[in-house]
Amino acid sequence: MDNKGVCMDNLVLEATKITPKVHFDATSGVLEIAGDSYPEHSLQFYEQVFTWLDDFIGQTTLPITFHFRLFYFNTSSSKCILNILERLDEAYRRGRQVSLYWHYREDDEDIRESGEEFAEDLSLAFQFVKH
């Protein structure tokens, strides 16, 4: 149960060769997407992520801690990631506590630059974490 009395299931999707691990914990508000994302039909894969996130934002008031730990993503996944970020940004602008961590490997400037480009269009502050 969260602090509004709504019981939600976690969303847990194991990583595959072409899709990231998704671990959204409804009890703690810690949400993570990690790995590679280049499914042929990105929107089809991410639809369940969008639905869960919309429900979580709408039904709870828990602070959100979101970790992106992506190593590679294609253009269609990039659009889906932006869609997730826009949902988080909207929640933040409406007063929700949202912490966003964009993880990248020390030798991977492409992933860092992608995060910086996403951050330019959002109110939400990104925290960049180098590994």
C-alpha positions as CSV (number, residue, x, y, z in Angstrom):
1,M,0.0,0.0,0.0
2,D,1.2,3.5,-0.7
3,N,0.4,6.6,1.3
4,K,-2.9,7.1,-0.5
5,G,-4.2,3.6,0.3
6,V,-4.0,2.3,-3.2
7,C,-2.4,-1.1,-3.8
8,M,-0.6,-1.4,-7.1
9,D,1.5,-4.2,-8.5
10,N,5.1,-3.7,-9.4
11,L,6.0,-3.8,-13.0
12,V,8.9,-6.2,-13.6
13,L,10.2,-7.1,-17.1
14,E,13.4,-9.0,-17.5
15,A,15.9,-7.8,-20.0
16,T,16.2,-9.5,-23.4
17,K,18.8,-9.0,-26.0
18,I,16.8,-6.1,-27.5
19,T,14.7,-4.8,-24.6
20,P,15.8,-3.3,-21.3
21,K,15.1,-4.5,-17.8
22,V,12.2,-2.6,-16.3
23,H,11.7,-2.7,-12.5
24,F,9.1,-0.3,-11.2
25,D,8.5,-0.7,-7.4
26,A,5.1,0.6,-6.5
27,T,5.8,0.5,-2.8
28,S,9.1,2.5,-2.8
29,G,8.6,4.7,-5.8
30,V,12.0,3.6,-7.2
31,L,11.7,3.0,-10.9
32,E,14.5,1.7,-13.2
33,I,15.0,1.0,-16.8
34,A,18.4,-0.6,-17.6
35,G,20.2,-2.2,-20.5
36,D,19.7,-2.0,-24.3
37,S,16.6,-0.8,-26.0
38,Y,16.1,-1.5,-29.7
39,P,13.0,-3.6,-30.2
40,E,11.5,-3.6,-33.7
41,H,8.2,-2.2,-32.2
42,S,9.3,0.1,-29.4
43,L,5.9,1.6,-28.9
44,Q,4.4,-1.9,-28.4
45,F,7.1,-2.7,-25.8
46,Y,6.8,0.6,-23.9
47,E,3.0,0.8,-23.9
48,Q,2.8,-1.2,-20.7
49,V,5.5,1.1,-19.2
50,F,3.4,4.2,-20.1
51,T,0.2,2.7,-18.7
52,W,1.8,1.6,-15.4
53,L,3.5,5.0,-15.0
54,D,0.3,6.9,-15.7
55,D,-1.5,4.8,-13.1
56,F,1.3,5.2,-10.5
57,I,1.4,9.0,-11.0
58,G,-2.4,9.2,-10.9
59,Q,-3.0,6.9,-7.9
60,T,-0.2,7.6,-5.6
61,T,1.6,10.6,-4.1
62,L,4.9,8.8,-3.3
63,P,8.1,10.5,-4.3
64,I,9.5,9.1,-7.6
65,T,13.1,8.1,-8.0
66,F,13.8,7.1,-11.6
67,H,17.0,5.5,-12.8
68,F,17.9,5.3,-16.5
69,R,20.8,2.9,-16.9
70,L,20.8,2.5,-20.7
71,F,23.8,1.4,-22.7
72,Y,22.2,1.7,-26.2
73,F,18.8,2.7,-27.6
74,N,17.6,3.3,-31.1
75,T,15.6,6.2,-32.5
76,S,12.2,4.7,-31.8
77,S,13.2,3.9,-28.2
78,S,14.4,7.4,-27.9
79,K,10.9,8.7,-28.6
80,C,9.5,6.4,-26.0
81,I,12.1,7.5,-23.4
82,L,11.2,11.1,-24.1
83,N,7.5,10.1,-23.6
84,I,8.4,8.7,-20.1
85,L,10.5,11.8,-19.3
86,E,7.6,14.1,-20.3
87,R,5.3,12.2,-18.0
88,L,7.8,12.6,-15.1
89,D,8.3,16.3,-16.0
90,E,4.5,16.9,-15.9
91,A,4.2,15.2,-12.5
92,Y,7.2,17.3,-11.3
93,R,5.6,20.5,-12.5
94,R,2.4,19.6,-10.7
95,G,4.3,19.4,-7.4
96,R,5.3,15.7,-7.3
97,Q,8.8,15.0,-5.8
98,V,10.7,13.5,-8.7
99,S,14.4,12.6,-8.7
100,L,15.9,11.5,-12.0
101,Y,19.3,9.8,-12.4
102,W,20.8,9.4,-15.8
103,H,23.5,6.7,-15.5
104,Y,26.3,6.4,-18.1
105,R,29.6,4.6,-18.5
106,E,32.6,6.8,-18.1
107,D,33.7,6.0,-21.7
108,D,30.2,6.5,-23.2
109,E,29.7,10.2,-24.0
110,D,26.9,9.3,-26.5
111,I,24.6,8.2,-23.7
112,R,25.5,11.2,-21.5
113,E,24.9,13.6,-24.5
114,S,21.5,12.0,-25.1
115,G,20.6,12.6,-21.5
116,E,21.8,16.2,-21.8
117,E,19.6,16.7,-24.9
118,F,16.6,15.3,-23.2
119,A,17.2,17.5,-20.2
120,E,17.3,20.7,-22.3
121,D,13.5,20.5,-22.9
122,L,12.4,19.6,-19.4
123,S,11.9,21.4,-16.1
124,L,13.0,18.4,-14.2
125,A,16.6,18.4,-13.1
126,F,18.7,15.4,-14.3
127,Q,21.4,14.0,-12.1
128,F,24.2,12.5,-14.2
129,V,25.9,9.5,-12.7
130,K,29.2,8.3,-14.2
131,H,30.3,4.7,-13.7
